[in-house]
Amino acid sequence: MGTLTIRLNEEEKNLFQSVSELYGGKLSTTIKQLALDKLEDEYDLKLIKDYEDRKEKNEVEYVSFEEMKEVFEV
């Protein structure tokens, strides 16, 4: 496991420590969870943007549940 050092001023440190109580008390766990949440949100936004771009270009095809069952022979 690697180690990452983050420099925080006293106000930032106090803020993260206060928030860390919501995530189980460990500062490192809190920062890691917040970073992962942010990455997931950014990825989701990219997928939505890609979808909207494809929809605008009429590249999106809707398939019914019944059609999907036929495709996968369920």
N, C-alpha and C positions, 0 to 999 in steps of 0.2 A: 504494500500500500504506500502511495506517495504522500508527501507532505506539501502543503501550499501555505504560504505566509501571506496574510492580508493585513495591511496597515490601516488601523482605524483611529480616529481621534476619540477623545473621551466621550463625546456626545454620541458618536456612532456606536461605540462599544456598548454604552448604556442602552441604546435603542435595541441593538441586537440581543443583548442579554434579557431585556424585557420581553421581546418577542420569543426568545428561546424557551421561555416557560410554557408557551403554547405548543411547542414541539417536543416536549419531554425534558427540557432543562439543559441539554448540552448545546453549547454555542456552535461547535463544529457541525453538529447534526442539523441545526437550524439553518446555517449558511448553506450547507450542501442541499438541503431540501428546497430552500428558496431558489437556489440556482437551477436545480433540476425542474422546478415548477415553471420558472421563467423560460427555460429552453423548450419545455413541452408546449407552453403557450405560443412561443414564437413559431414552432414547427406547425402547430394547428393553424395559425394565421396564414402561414405560407401555403398550406394545403387548401385553405378556403380561397385565397387569392388565385391560386392555380386553377381551381374549379371555376371560379367566376370568370377568369380569362377564357377558359375553354368553353364555358356556356355562352359567352358573348360571341364566340366564333362559331357557334352551333356545332361544337365538337362533343357535346354531351348527349348520351343516349340513355333514356330511361327504360328499365326492364322491369316487368312485373314479377311478383313473387312466383306466379305460375310458370312464367317463362324461365325463371332461374331454376325451378324444380326440374323442368325438362332438360335444361343444359346439364345439370348435375345428376340427372336420372334418379331423383329421390322419390 
